[in-house]
């Protein structure tokens, strides 16, 4: 037996507010989301996605040692 969960109006309004704040580059609203801004990619990430050892989010840590994908070798 499955139960269909219909999100309420407050839930949808909260998600729209979060998306709007992300698009405008604003910090998360007070008491809504705990987040840390990654200094490398400037994205707001949840604390569990932030690596304090490298001071970067997990996505940036995964790409730290990879070369830049550029086709111009003469700039080196």
N, C-alpha and C positions, 0 to 999 in steps of 0.2 A: 504494500500500500504506500503510495507516494502522496506527499502533501504539496500542493502548489502554493508558493509564497508570493503574494503580490506586494511589491514595495509600495509603501504609503507615500503620500504627497510630501511629508517631511523628509523622508529618505531620498526622494528624487531631487528635492530642493537642495539638500545638503550636498549631493553629488554635483549638481550644477554649480553650486558655489565653489566647491573644490576645483572643478575644471576651470572656472572663470579666473580664480586666483592663480592657477598654474599658467594660464595663457597670458595673464598680465605680468607674470614674473613676481608676484607678491609672495610674502611668506605665508605659511599656512595660518588659518584663523586661530585665535586664542581658544584653547581647550578643545579644539577639534582633532588635530593631528600633531603628534610629536614628530618633527622632521629635522634633518640636518642638511645644510646646503653643501654639496661637494665643491671644494675649491677648484677642481680641475674642469668639470663639465658644467658647473653652475646649476645643477639640478637638485631639487629638494627630494631627499630619499629618507626612508624610514631608518631609524637607528640600527635595526638589525641588518640593513643593507650597507652600512658604513663601516669601513675597516679603520680602526684607530691606529693600528701599526703603520699603515701606509698613508693615513690621512686622506683617503679617497673612497668613493663608493665601490662596490664590488665590480661594477661594470668597468670602471676606470682601472682598477687593480688588474683585471684580466687582460687589459691592453697596454699596461705600462711598458713592457719590454718589446713590444711589437713595433716595427718601423712604420713610419707614416706612409700611407698608400698614395704616393705621388709618382707620376710618370717621368718627372724631370730629374735626371741624375746629375745634371750640371750644377745644381744649387748646393751641392755638398761642399 
